[in-house]
Amino acid sequence: MTAEEIIKSIPKVVLHDHLDGGLRTQTIIELARDERYEKLPTTDPGELAAWFHVGANKGDLVEFLKGFEHTAAVMQSKEALERTAFEMLEDMKNDGICYVETRFAPVFHTKNGLYPEDVVSAVLEGLEKGKSKFGVGYGLILCGMRNMKNTLEIAELALNFRDQGVVGFDLAGEEGGYPPRKHLEAFQSIQRANFNITIHAGEAFGKESIWQAIQWCGAHRIGHATRLWEDLSLDKEGNVVKLGDLAQYILDKRIPLEICLLSNVHTGAVDKIENHPFGILFKEKFRVTINTDDRLMSDTTMTKEFLTAVNNFDITLDDVEKITINSMKSAFLHYNERLQYIYKIIKPGFQKIRKKISSQPQVKIKNLNFIRKKDSGTYEETVYKL
Ligand SMILES: [Zn+2]
């Protein structure tokens, strides 16, 4: 078994995934044909995938967001929305995901006359069908856009669907120049209704944005938080010597950080993966989670994201389990449901793979100290190295 096979086979959780950032290229092409959308750069699935990836990999968030014009353009009918939601869960199943929180901005799907309620209902229908067919749990997060004025309406839309599969509200889009506190009314309506908030912050803009998201807007989780490194003082060896007040608060309050490694390289939030603060944040025991963000644009999966963490930050199978449990603890599901996932699916899934590994001592792992085996209930520090 390779590290990739091991990671793929263990139950994983995604908290930060954009529905319109994860379409299959074949589906985009078929939907474009059905909806007579003629602006796709190519109708070859492979070339289209490459186009999205190259376009996204320019190191700039604004450039990165351009690909969404095409995906949103082909998601304008109930059928298209239902199909993409359904296929997303199938792709998640094939990647070994047991629970996903996917998100999207309903406002981009009303061009052909659908009401926002229709848009959300169609997506939920696809998700519900996908859940029964593929056995992957889901929660839907509705995104308001930072550069638009209608975020209160989207927040209210999320509240209207809270018992039907919507689990939270997010603020997304270009970060610079659009601080989250401009949308206080939306956030306060969510807070007053005892509902859930996550906010994209600290991706293209600094720690100020993270601070506003938490202390002005009441975010329960932070999307990215990459620039939290601005609040950490490091010595020459890269060890943390002091945390700023914000970082200390986030650590103390166990505020979950939705880290998206490859996406951060593609949007230029970090210049290269080795410089991503994930390794430091994990070591310092922040509640980090690992996520896909935009599977199509970043050409990624959860398996790839974890492999990236394994190869660059030296994390082990135990760490992968810890991060997965962090994710489930931080999900916007009710507490009892989270426990069910942890004790009925995640822990037994890791247990099963450890058994399998210990029955095959010659584990083929490249370049890493990945596997520690667990025998009869006690961890052994045995590391298989190649
Ligand atoms: Zn995102």
Residues whose N, C-alpha, C, O or C-beta is under 5 A from the ligand:
A	BS01	ZN	D293
